[in-house]
Amino acid sequence: MILIVCLDDKNGMMFNRRRQSKDSAVRADMIAEAGGKTLWMNSYSAKQFEEPAADICVDEAFLEKAGEGEFCFLEGTGAGTAEAAAEKLIIYKWNRLYPSDVKFDIDLDGWTLESTVEFAGSSHEKITKEVYIK
């Protein structure tokens, strides 16, 4: 699977069971990155996508159901449990520090940075997209 997460400057993902932030440019980039392949997520994440694309699959057990080459958008806990099945990581960085009580729990030491791109978001002046491979 290809795991997608959004992080703040200290690897925070959520605070008080809520996402830290959201951005329509990030969502559009995720859909483009998936390129018609399945993009898995839970029902909480799916609420961000006003009119979900046909290739979005919503399931609470999406990390267990996603197959090789399929994309998974993860906003909460469980990244560490998905690491063994992940072949690639796509990390969108907000380039800000938000309050957080849920952190990204994958150690990137075993991963290779493949690419970095910066772009303007709809709610953030700069978003950094990093792509890692095993």
FILUM-669629 format. One line per field, with one value per atom (N, C-alpha, C): residue number from 0; x negated, y, z; residue in three letters. Coordinates in steps of 0.02 Angstrom, whole numbers. Layout:
# residues N
resi = NUM;... $
X = X;... $
Y = Y;... $
Z = Z;... $
resn = ALA;... $
# end
This chain:
# residues 134
resi = 0;0;0;1;1;1;2;2;2;3;3;3;4;4;4;5;5;5;6;6;6;7;7;7;8;8;8;9;9;9;10;10;10;11;11;11;12;12;12;13;13;13;14;14;14;15;15;15;16;16;16;17;17;17;18;18;18;19;19;19;20;20;20;21;21;21;22;22;22;23;23;23;24;24;24;25;25;25;26;26;26;27;27;27;28;28;28;29;29;29;30;30;30;31;31;31;32;32;32;33;33;33;34;34;34;35;35;35;36;36;36;37;37;37;38;38;38;39;39;39;40;40;40;41;41;41;42;42;42;43;43;43;44;44;44;45;45;45;46;46;46;47;47;47;48;48;48;49;49;49;50;50;50;51;51;51;52;52;52;53;53;53;54;54;54;55;55;55;56;56;56;57;57;57;58;58;58;59;59;59;60;60;60;61;61;61;62;62;62;63;63;63;64;64;64;65;65;65;66;66;66;67;67;67;68;68;68;69;69;69;70;70;70;71;71;71;72;72;72;73;73;73;74;74;74;75;75;75;76;76;76;77;77;77;78;78;78;79;79;79;80;80;80;81;81;81;82;82;82;83;83;83;84;84;84;85;85;85;86;86;86;87;87;87;88;88;88;89;89;89;90;90;90;91;91;91;92;92;92;93;93;93;94;94;94;95;95;95;96;96;96;97;97;97;98;98;98;99;99;99;100;100;100;101;101;101;102;102;102;103;103;103;104;104;104;105;105;105;106;106;106;107;107;107;108;108;108;109;109;109;110;110;110;111;111;111;112;112;112;113;113;113;114;114;114;115;115;115;116;116;116;117;117;117;118;118;118;119;119;119;120;120;120;121;121;121;122;122;122;123;123;123;124;124;124;125;125;125;126;126;126;127;127;127;128;128;128;129;129;129;130;130;130;131;131;131;132;132;132;133;133;133 $
X = -41;0;-44;-14;-47;-11;-46;-17;-24;31;32;51;10;25;11;41;28;0;-56;-91;-109;-114;-140;-216;-247;-320;-348;-307;-330;-295;-277;-245;-176;-143;-76;-26;25;77;146;161;227;222;276;281;353;362;429;476;452;489;511;476;492;427;435;377;353;289;261;282;283;298;321;346;364;354;346;331;356;394;422;367;312;257;224;219;192;239;304;352;348;343;338;274;220;156;160;194;203;240;294;333;290;253;209;154;126;73;99;160;189;202;214;220;269;326;377;372;318;313;354;368;408;374;413;390;435;406;442;439;492;493;552;554;612;665;722;778;763;722;703;665;616;577;619;665;706;749;765;806;772;705;669;685;699;709;783;801;871;909;880;909;855;854;800;795;734;721;739;752;772;718;656;602;587;628;621;662;630;664;662;720;727;741;697;705;665;693;658;597;595;539;496;491;458;384;350;279;269;317;313;337;379;409;369;329;292;241;236;188;127;84;22;38;5;14;75;115;173;153;188;172;216;188;224;211;264;258;274;223;229;223;273;270;261;271;267;211;221;171;167;113;107;56;21;-30;-82;-104;-156;-134;-70;-45;-41;-35;-31;-100;-151;-217;-242;-231;-255;-225;-163;-129;-141;-167;-176;-238;-229;-285;-309;-267;-283;-246;-275;-244;-240;-182;-174;-155;-198;-188;-178;-121;-108;-123;-167;-185;-154;-120;-87;-136;-198;-249;-225;-192;-167;-168;-162;-158;-87;-52;15;15;63;70;84;54;67;63;103;98;92;95;82;24;-28;-88;-98;-131;-152;-204;-192;-234;-277;-296;-343;-410;-462;-530;-554;-571;-590;-662;-698;-768;-773;-723;-725;-696;-683;-651;-698;-691;-731;-686;-707;-670;-678;-623;-624;-615;-571;-558;-528;-539;-509;-483;-421;-389;-355;-361;-324;-271;-212;-160;-117;-81;-35;30;55;118;174;234;290;293;267;268;198;148;78;37;-4;-44;-96;-119;-168;-153;-146;-139;-196;-228;-283;-260;-269;-251;-316;-324;-383;-360;-396;-380;-440;-426;-477;-463;-517;-511;-555;-537;-577;-642 $
Y = -59;0;62;117;182;223;237;270;346;383;456;484;532;565;640;679;750;763;799;809;882;899;965;960;1012;1014;965;939;890;823;807;744;734;788;784;771;730;713;737;730;746;777;812;839;831;800;791;757;704;663;701;756;795;807;811;828;897;909;974;1026;1007;1053;1014;1049;1018;1070;1046;1091;1060;1098;1071;1056;1094;1080;1013;996;931;875;884;833;824;878;872;837;851;818;743;724;653;617;647;616;610;662;660;608;604;555;484;472;405;387;437;425;371;369;319;254;245;185;197;145;150;192;238;279;261;225;201;253;256;298;278;303;290;344;336;382;452;458;524;562;530;563;578;534;542;605;628;689;750;748;805;811;756;754;764;826;844;798;785;737;685;631;582;555;550;522;448;421;351;303;324;280;283;320;322;265;225;171;188;189;206;143;129;71;82;66;76;31;-24;-70;-63;-2;9;-11;-5;-24;-99;-139;-211;-231;-192;-210;-185;-133;-104;-154;-157;-202;-166;-203;-176;-123;-67;-13;30;14;55;107;162;219;218;238;242;310;348;412;401;411;398;463;477;537;523;462;447;398;359;311;252;215;154;154;210;211;158;151;102;31;16;-51;-64;-12;-19;-18;-2;6;-55;-115;-176;-185;-165;-172;-113;-59;2;-4;10;10;81;130;200;242;299;347;414;446;514;557;604;646;718;745;817;852;900;937;1007;1024;1088;1145;1130;1180;1230;1202;1240;1193;1222;1182;1191;1135;1135;1094;1104;1058;988;938;869;821;770;715;648;648;588;605;565;576;522;539;491;445;380;333;287;311;273;309;270;296;297;355;362;341;317;295;239;196;141;157;221;243;290;293;338;392;455;511;511;502;498;567;608;674;720;785;838;892;912;965;1012;1076;1126;1158;1170;1203;1245;1291;1333;1296;1295;1265;1316;1294;1341;1374;1339;1366;1377;1353;1359;1388;1438;1469;1421;1374;1325;1257;1207;1138;1100;1057;1017;945;917;848;809;759;715;645;612;544;500;448;401;332;295;226;183;119;73;56 $
Z = 0;0;0;-20;-19;33;87;145;138;148;143;211;235;299;293;338;344;413;417;480;492;556;574;584;607;614;665;709;759;750;688;669;701;721;747;692;708;659;681;746;770;840;859;927;950;1007;1035;986;953;905;843;827;767;728;662;620;639;629;645;594;531;477;417;367;303;249;188;133;67;29;-34;-85;-84;-131;-115;-52;-32;-55;-44;-67;-142;-180;-253;-273;-237;-253;-237;-184;-168;-223;-247;-301;-364;-380;-439;-430;-371;-357;-365;-342;-348;-421;-462;-535;-555;-521;-540;-501;-463;-421;-358;-322;-262;-209;-179;-124;-64;-16;43;99;139;198;241;302;345;334;368;357;383;435;460;406;375;322;260;244;184;187;248;255;226;218;188;113;82;10;-3;-23;-30;-77;-133;-179;-194;-154;-163;-234;-257;-323;-322;-381;-387;-361;-361;-340;-265;-227;-154;-123;-82;-46;28;59;129;169;217;260;323;380;443;449;413;415;351;326;262;261;317;319;309;330;320;251;220;156;96;104;48;22;-44;-75;-101;-131;-159;-211;-208;-256;-243;-192;-176;-123;-123;-81;-18;39;102;134;144;178;252;294;365;404;446;487;561;582;654;669;721;742;694;699;660;605;595;542;555;617;634;619;630;615;540;501;428;394;432;402;365;392;360;290;281;216;169;196;155;111;47;0;-13;4;-8;43;62;107;71;74;49;109;126;184;161;180;168;234;232;292;290;345;351;360;381;395;448;497;555;615;673;734;762;767;795;860;903;961;934;965;943;1002;999;1047;1011;945;905;859;862;822;770;717;665;696;693;730;686;628;585;586;601;600;527;502;431;417;468;457;406;401;354;286;274;211;174;108;66;38;48;19;-56;-92;-165;-197;-167;-196;-144;-156;-115;-161;-149;-189;-141;-153;-115;-159;-131;-169;-122;-150;-111;-103;-42;-29;-27;-16;-11;58;108;176;206;171;193;135;150;97;69;110;86;116;73;93;61;100;75;68;9;-4;-10;33;31;15;-31;-50;-30;9;33;5;-10;-31;14;18;59;24 $
resn = MET;MET;MET;ILE;ILE;ILE;LEU;LEU;LEU;ILE;ILE;ILE;VAL;VAL;VAL;CYS;CYS;CYS;LEU;LEU;LEU;ASP;ASP;ASP;ASP;ASP;ASP;LYS;LYS;LYS;ASN;ASN;ASN;GLY;GLY;GLY;MET;MET;MET;MET;MET;MET;PHE;PHE;PHE;ASN;ASN;ASN;ARG;ARG;ARG;ARG;ARG;ARG;ARG;ARG;ARG;GLN;GLN;GLN;SER;SER;SER;LYS;LYS;LYS;ASP;ASP;ASP;SER;SER;SER;ALA;ALA;ALA;VAL;VAL;VAL;ARG;ARG;ARG;ALA;ALA;ALA;ASP;ASP;ASP;MET;MET;MET;ILE;ILE;ILE;ALA;ALA;ALA;GLU;GLU;GLU;ALA;ALA;ALA;GLY;GLY;GLY;GLY;GLY;GLY;LYS;LYS;LYS;THR;THR;THR;LEU;LEU;LEU;TRP;TRP;TRP;MET;MET;MET;ASN;ASN;ASN;SER;SER;SER;TYR;TYR;TYR;SER;SER;SER;ALA;ALA;ALA;LYS;LYS;LYS;GLN;GLN;GLN;PHE;PHE;PHE;GLU;GLU;GLU;GLU;GLU;GLU;PRO;PRO;PRO;ALA;ALA;ALA;ALA;ALA;ALA;ASP;ASP;ASP;ILE;ILE;ILE;CYS;CYS;CYS;VAL;VAL;VAL;ASP;ASP;ASP;GLU;GLU;GLU;ALA;ALA;ALA;PHE;PHE;PHE;LEU;LEU;LEU;GLU;GLU;GLU;LYS;LYS;LYS;ALA;ALA;ALA;GLY;GLY;GLY;GLU;GLU;GLU;GLY;GLY;GLY;GLU;GLU;GLU;PHE;PHE;PHE;CYS;CYS;CYS;PHE;PHE;PHE;LEU;LEU;LEU;GLU;GLU;GLU;GLY;GLY;GLY;THR;THR;THR;GLY;GLY;GLY;ALA;ALA;ALA;GLY;GLY;GLY;THR;THR;THR;ALA;ALA;ALA;GLU;GLU;GLU;ALA;ALA;ALA;ALA;ALA;ALA;ALA;ALA;ALA;GLU;GLU;GLU;LYS;LYS;LYS;LEU;LEU;LEU;ILE;ILE;ILE;ILE;ILE;ILE;TYR;TYR;TYR;LYS;LYS;LYS;TRP;TRP;TRP;ASN;ASN;ASN;ARG;ARG;ARG;LEU;LEU;LEU;TYR;TYR;TYR;PRO;PRO;PRO;SER;SER;SER;ASP;ASP;ASP;VAL;VAL;VAL;LYS;LYS;LYS;PHE;PHE;PHE;ASP;ASP;ASP;ILE;ILE;ILE;ASP;ASP;ASP;LEU;LEU;LEU;ASP;ASP;ASP;GLY;GLY;GLY;TRP;TRP;TRP;THR;THR;THR;LEU;LEU;LEU;GLU;GLU;GLU;SER;SER;SER;THR;THR;THR;VAL;VAL;VAL;GLU;GLU;GLU;PHE;PHE;PHE;ALA;ALA;ALA;GLY;GLY;GLY;SER;SER;SER;SER;SER;SER;HIS;HIS;HIS;GLU;GLU;GLU;LYS;LYS;LYS;ILE;ILE;ILE;THR;THR;THR;LYS;LYS;LYS;GLU;GLU;GLU;VAL;VAL;VAL;TYR;TYR;TYR;ILE;ILE;ILE;LYS;LYS;LYS $
# end
